[in-house]
Every structure is written in C-alpha cells, then in structure tokens.
Amino acid sequence: MLGIVPHPGFLPAVSLAALLALAAGALGEGGPLPGTALLTVEGDLSAQMVAGIGHWLDRETARVAAERARKWLARDPASPKADNPFWHLSKILGFPRGASKQTRFEELHELEESERSAEAWTATRVRWPVLDGVWGEGLLLRPRQEIRAVVIAIPDADQTPEQIAGLEEGVAPESQFARRLADQGCLVLVPLLVNRNDAFSGNSELGRLTNQPHREWLHRQAFEVGLTLYGFELKKIGTAVWRLPRLGRGKVGIFGYGEGGLLALHAGGTGWVNVTLVSGYFGSRDQLWMEPIYRNFFGYLRETDDAVLAGSIEDRDFIVEHSTAPAINGPPTPHDGRNGAAPGAIRTPSLAEVQTELRRTNEMRARLGDTRPARLICREDGTPLAPGSEPALRAFLEALGLGDSPLATPRPPRTLTGTNPMEDARQRRAVKEIETFTQKVLATSDAVRAQTDLWKKLAPDPAWTAVQAEARDKFWKDTIGKLPTDYLPPKPRTRQILEHEKWTAYDVMLDVHPDVFAWGVLLLPKDLQPGEHRPVVVCQHGLEGLPMDTITDDQSLPAWKTYQAFAARLAERGFIVYAPHNPYCGGDRFRELQRKANPLGLSLFSFIIAQHDVTTRWLASLPFVDPDRIAFYGLSYGGKTAMRVPAVLDRYCLSICSGDFNEWVRKTASVDYPSSYLFTGEYEIFEWDLAHTFNYAEMALLIAPRPFMVERGHHDGVASDEWVAYEFAKVRRAYTKLGIPDRAAIEWFDGPHTIHGVGTFKFLHQHLRWPEPK
C-alpha cells in the first residue's frame, strides 16, 4: 500500500479502510516542492475548478454582449463573406445545403366544405419540397374573396397547425392567430414544427429509446455535422415563402409564437418578409445555457442576440408581443426505460427585460438610419398577454396595410373529423425525414474530410507541414474554441501529499486565467540525480475521475480496476509522472460548462487545452525535466484528451490514446450503433461540425510526425474492434506516407475498458529513450 496523507479533494476515490492504512504510513509534513509556494487551498479542488471556469464563462458572456451590436453596425454589405455577420449567422444556424429536385407546392387534402361553410376561408393540408427527402408540411388557409396579404403563421413546437387555425382543441380562441388573420383576408400558411414529444426519439429496432424531445434528438445528430434543427425549419419557411402560390399583391408577414417566435425573429432578418411579429420569445440570451439544448448554437452569442437581430431588420416593421412563453420546465420525464435527455427550461421574460432589449434594438436601428422603431405590445402592469392578443393582431395587420377592418370576435374551435393527433404520421415524417437527411450527410462526411489538403497534400515535405499548421490552427480556433493565451503568471503552489519508497507526490496548483486554475499530482522518483533531466509522462484520468484514480493501488477500488495504478507504475519505472485533473467531473455541473461555452464558440476542451498549455510550460521549466520528452497517456475521456490536446500543443512529444480511439463521428451521431452517444445522457459530448473537419484520423495527423499509439481492449464497449481498426488504418497509412510507420502503433489486448500497460509502456520507453527495468 502507498504511504499517504490524503488531500480532502481525493476522498471520493479512497475507501475509509484505505485511508486508515495509508495514514498510518504517512511521512513528511506536507511541505512544498522546492522553488514553489505552499499550497494552502483546502476543500474539493475538482468542484472548485468547475465553479471557477463557470465564473469565467459568466464574465465572458457579459463582456461579449457589448460587442455584438458594434460588430453588426460596422458590417459592410459588400464585404467578403468571411467578414459579414449575416454569413457567419447562416453558418451558426446550420442551414442545410441544396434543394429538392421537385418544385411543386402540393395540396394534399382540403378539409370538408360542409364543415367549413361558416368560415370566410378554406383550409387545405399542404406540403412542399425543401431538400431531397425533406418536405415542409402544414395548413394553408385561403380566403374565399380577394387575398389582401400573405402571412406565415408559425405556432409553438407543441401546437399543431390545426390548433392555431381553430380546427382542433388545445389553443384558446383569442390565441388562434392563424384563423384570425385568415378572417381578415390573409392567405395564411401554418407550417408544422418538430414537437417536444419523445415518441420517435431513438431506434426501436435496437431497443435504444430515449426521453429526449424530438427537437433534442435531431439537434444532437445535426450538431455533429454542422446543421441545426432551426436551420432545417428556416429552410422550410424560406422555401415556402418563395414557392407559395402568390394569389394576391399584398405584403408578406411572419407571425410566430414560442419556437415559432424564434424562427420568425431569424427569418425576419433575411429579407423574405415585410413585417415580423415575435411572441413568447423575445428577451435576453445571457442565460441561453439554461434553455433547452436544442437552442444551443455554437458561437451564437459572439455574433448576435435577440436585440441585435431585431435591430438589423432595416426598413421593415418589427413588433414584439410580451406574452406568456410556452411552459417548458424540462424534457419529458424518464419513462418506460427512456432516459438521457438534457435539462433545459423555457421561462417568460419580465416586461423590464423585454423593454431593455427592445431599447437596444431601437438604438441600433436609429444608428442605421431607420426611422421606423420596433414596437412593443404589452400590458402596463407588466403581466404577459396571451399570445396573439387583439392589440398585437391589430398592430400586425396595420403594418401589413390592413388596419381598416375590425377583428372578428374570438370563437371556440370547430373540431373536425379526421384531424390527426400530435403523434400522427405527419409528425413522424417531420422527425424521420430530417433524421434520414442528417444520417446521409454523416455517411458522406469521411469523403469530405478526405478532400482536404491535410490528406491530399500529405507528404514528408515543408509544404505539407504548412498545411498541417493551418489545419491545427483551424482545429483549435473553430472546432475546439481558443481561449486567450495571455495567461496569468502560474504562481506554482505545491504540497507533499504522498510518500512511497520509490517516489514522492505533490499536489500542484497553477493559475491560468482569472478563476481558472490547473491542478494535478506530480510524482517524483527518489533516485533523481543532481543535474539529471528525465522524461515526463502525463497520465490522464477519465470521466468523473480524479488524479488519485491513476495512482491508487488499492485493488478493492473501482479506480484501480480501471486504471491499474498506471501513473504509480510508471513512476516506479523511473519516469517523472504528472496526473492532471480535467474538469469533466461533477455530473451536470461540468456539463453546464459546455452549455455556457458553446454559444461563445468555446468548449470544455478550450479550458483543458489552456490548463495543459500552462502545465506543460511549468513542467518544462523544472530543472530535472527534459522539456523535449513530455508524453501524454490517457484513458477514456483521458483518451479523448489524448486526441485533442497533443493535436494542438506540440510540447507533448508523443500521445497514447487508451479506451477511446474509434470512428468517433459515427460513434457520436449514428442512429444505428447501439453505443452511440445519441442514446446516452452525455449531452456535452457533441462538437460542432466535427464530421466535416476532424475525425480521429485527422486529429492524429495533427499529432504527426510525433509518435502516436492506440491501446484497445477487445471487450471495450466504447466501440467495436472493426471501427477502431477502420480509423486506425488511416493513421497507419498516413504515417507510412510520411516515412515514419514505426511511430504509429496499436496494441490489441483481450480485456475491457482499462489500462493494459504492456505495449504502451514499451512504446514510452522506446520513444522517450528511457531504459526498461531489468
């Protein structure tokens, strides 16, 4: 057993019996490493790390808010795409490319004349082609007399087109805004949105079902291929505007509530419509991370927000109705074995919040020279209106040039025979068509990556090295998200925490950014000689792990069964070992960091890379370390780190990925693989457009020509041997083309998700030029 005085931050990893035994053999007074200050911070360092990163993200969210309007005001419409905020926003919203080969707007079924005789319009179920295999569907309300205007009326996701047209129970008569606009002579198209039910989320053939709302189910897979559900829905709306039969000469307006309000806001800035009304959505997005995850747009808050979007709608009418937002407190409750959905709620903003944001909108519109201020429809006492209120409808109709006729009195819905329920074939089509399209994009993504210069120009010459450097920069900035590198002075603080017959261990804390620190455990062999410079192996734990998990030799602990004390074993072989803590610990507390980071164009690995950057600089500065021989070895989430951190930081001279390497893109987003992350609660795992940029083979190319190794147990459920072999074959081929095939290796062993420590140890000794023990 190890002789140890444990730090409180290690307590979850060590049993009480182990603590008593370890404390009995404790040596030392817990003093610092020479040349460093004494570390005096107590408590759970893991939780403190997560909290500190959260504080940094909160400040950064507030900081970028002031820059968004300035960026849009400074735009030049004639500037290159890369400098135009509108172009950036279209990428952020993930508009799917292409169009359907079909162009016809199809009328599927006109509702029975006998049941519509009391109305001034007819109702027809319609569909229109959008992309190959993807259709828009909805309800078309056509006036019997002259068409005075064209309106896209977008309900909330959990409302059917029939409900806001007064043809189905579920929406109060005064909020049936599609029907009431049709009463005024508007040609009204009501598109169907993907709802928040979970009936079609998962793969029933695999027996893998989830309580993720349909919107989250589609969001996860789309996010990985650079698409979003809102991109699909906006594409449907835009296609409808252009393909809708123009039977009149009036203006075009868009009126949206809830999710429909979000879509209306974004559609309003495209130039498709003359008048935009947003209900049940407009407000501050500084707490976007608390909303449903399907509203998570990568880099969104660096570009825009509600006020800025509304302010950019120049020379067109924009109206906000302060109404009650949809009451969404979270995903469907787990049931019948369905689980894994991400938390997230929708709240109704206060009137003061809406007024503040609308004030920003009008300031921006004024600076753009727009003399038409955005309007707010609200109650004086601040209580929200019901959506589609009479004042909002009057304002909308007036902006359309239809303010000359009185509104009809609201009346109860006329429920029609044959109306489909929420979980009907139409909703299934809406979900499955987008799912199928996304999976096709996923299936062809490897061909897209193969056409990049990283592969096409692969050769052992300086020209490819320049391509690699450019790709590395793109990976860091655009895929991971790069933090500022003007780090704080590290001010190393240490304290001795472990004493072993062959090594001594120290807690280490280093400053990175305000509130952001790096923490880990340094194991120093006792036979270090004065003036000697030894190699370092950085041993990284996995999900919900701690540095001690890689060190403890208590075989009764689950940590030992997974990590096999590989950090301690390597220290016993004479390596200097550092076991850093990565902030993927604490359940939803750390997953919230990803939710906060993504809208800023950042990720959890933005912070992990910064922590490792500071840590490796400090390690390289130690008098007993050879700065050219610092290696990385990680398991599971640590293996995920082994792919991303050394791909960016060339201070690591080699990398070993254990228990994680595979065809990562399909592992993340495939609906047909039982172990896909689509079915699990690890909702933070998805990375924006990774499918078209950097799978694991491409990350390995960023590590090349440095040695790279994979450790793979045949019974590791993370992936199949076939998928691991498929992806590693690309790596081996690339290293061979670079003339260094001996630097790429894989070891297969007959075991589970664990450190094997045989071939990998030999690999470390060989490439770190350190003799194996006799």
Disulfide bonds with the S-S distance in Angstrom:
none
